[in-house]
């Protein structure tokens, strides 16, 4: 059985990577603790921006989903975070445990 909207794939573990656009509305009086991500503001109470969704499926069922925002001008730290998430997802798909790099 596959989840509605999920692509049809063979049994086993697999990962889907998609670009997705999200729109977020803020409650009246909202004040951010940190600077908001770069994006196109629709008005003072909302924000629209793109991100990458990494979804893990096991035997046709969704078991994980991560959304990674993409800024207008990504930093090296943003790139490293995305690479780390993609690497982890692909290792999971291959059935391999994450490996720690030697310092």
CORZI-V217874 format. One record per pair of residues at least 6 apart in sequence whose C-alpha atoms are under 6 Angstrom apart, sorted by the first residue. I is the first residue (numbers start at 1). GAP is how many residues later the second one is. D is the distance in whole Angstrom. If there is no record, write none. Layout:
# CORZI-V217874
<<I:GAP:D> <I:GAP:D>>
This chain:
# CORZI-V217874
<<2:58:5> <2:59:6> <11:48:5> <12:46:5> <12:47:5> <13:44:6> <13:45:4> <13:80:5> <14:43:5> <14:79:5> <15:40:6> <15:41:5> <16:38:6> <16:39:5> <17:36:6> <17:37:5> <18:34:6> <18:35:5> <19:32:6> <19:33:5> <20:30:6> <20:31:5> <20:32:6> <21:28:6> <21:29:4> <22:26:6> <22:27:6> <23:24:6> <23:25:4> <24:22:5> <24:23:5> <25:20:6> <25:21:4> <26:19:5> <26:20:6> <38:33:5> <38:34:6> <39:9:6> <39:10:5> <40:8:5> <41:6:4> <41:7:6> <50:20:6> <51:17:5> <51:18:4> <51:19:5> <52:15:6> <52:16:5> <53:13:6> <53:14:4> <54:11:6> <54:12:5> <55:9:6> <55:10:4> <56:6:6> <56:7:6> <56:8:5> <57:6:6>>
